[in-house]
Amino acid sequence: MSRAGNCHDNAVAESFFATIKTRIIKRKIYSTRNDAKAEIFNFIEMFYNPKKHHSHTGSASPAKFEEAYFSELYTV
């Protein structure tokens, strides 16, 4: 970890949370905490992990990257 104010160590997390804020949470008021949790969970599991491509994983979705990683790991 770097010093406070240095954004290089958490750029991926910051990008992820910015995406959630702009696509899901922005200008929404949830009636219950469980409604908010369910919508965020659905966004992560139904869109972000299986479909969204990321430059830091070689333009693969997190699900495909993880699948390739574990298949390579177990074949060695």
C-alpha positions as CSV (number, residue, x, y, z in Angstrom):
1,M,0.0,0.0,0.0
2,S,1.2,3.5,-0.7
3,R,0.7,6.7,1.2
4,A,-2.7,8.3,1.6
5,G,-3.8,10.2,-1.5
6,N,-2.0,7.9,-3.9
7,C,-4.6,6.4,-6.1
8,H,-2.5,3.8,-8.0
9,D,-3.0,0.9,-5.5
10,N,-6.8,1.0,-5.7
11,A,-7.6,2.2,-9.2
12,V,-9.5,-1.0,-10.1
13,A,-11.7,-0.8,-7.0
14,E,-12.3,2.9,-7.6
15,S,-13.4,2.2,-11.2
16,F,-15.7,-0.6,-10.0
17,F,-17.4,1.6,-7.4
18,A,-17.7,4.5,-9.8
19,T,-19.5,2.1,-12.3
20,I,-21.9,1.0,-9.6
21,K,-22.6,4.5,-8.5
22,T,-23.3,5.8,-12.0
23,R,-25.3,2.9,-13.3
24,I,-27.2,1.6,-10.3
25,I,-27.3,3.9,-7.3
26,K,-27.3,7.4,-8.7
27,R,-30.5,9.3,-8.0
28,K,-32.3,6.3,-6.5
29,I,-33.9,5.9,-3.2
30,Y,-34.5,2.4,-2.0
31,S,-37.3,1.5,0.3
32,T,-35.3,-1.1,2.2
33,R,-31.6,-2.0,2.6
34,N,-32.5,-5.5,1.2
35,D,-33.8,-3.9,-2.0
36,A,-30.5,-2.0,-2.5
37,K,-28.5,-5.2,-1.7
38,A,-30.5,-7.2,-4.2
39,E,-30.1,-4.7,-7.0
40,I,-26.3,-4.3,-6.4
41,F,-25.9,-8.1,-6.2
42,N,-27.8,-8.6,-9.5
43,F,-25.7,-6.0,-11.2
44,I,-22.5,-7.6,-10.1
45,E,-23.5,-11.2,-10.7
46,M,-25.7,-10.8,-13.8
47,F,-23.8,-8.0,-15.7
48,Y,-20.5,-7.0,-14.3
49,N,-18.8,-10.4,-13.8
50,P,-20.1,-12.4,-16.8
51,K,-20.3,-9.7,-19.5
52,K,-18.3,-6.5,-18.8
53,H,-14.8,-6.6,-20.5
54,H,-11.8,-5.1,-18.6
55,S,-8.6,-3.8,-20.0
56,H,-6.5,-5.1,-17.1
57,T,-7.6,-8.7,-17.8
58,G,-6.8,-8.6,-21.5
59,S,-10.3,-7.6,-22.5
60,A,-11.9,-10.6,-20.9
61,S,-14.8,-10.5,-18.5
62,P,-14.0,-11.4,-14.9
63,A,-15.8,-14.7,-15.2
64,K,-13.9,-15.7,-18.3
65,F,-10.6,-14.6,-16.8
66,E,-11.2,-16.6,-13.6
67,E,-12.3,-19.6,-15.7
68,A,-9.1,-19.5,-17.8
69,Y,-6.9,-18.9,-14.7
70,F,-8.3,-22.0,-12.8
71,S,-8.2,-24.2,-15.9
72,E,-4.5,-23.3,-16.4
73,L,-3.8,-23.8,-12.7
74,Y,-5.3,-27.3,-12.6
75,T,-3.7,-28.5,-15.8
76,V,-0.1,-27.8,-14.6
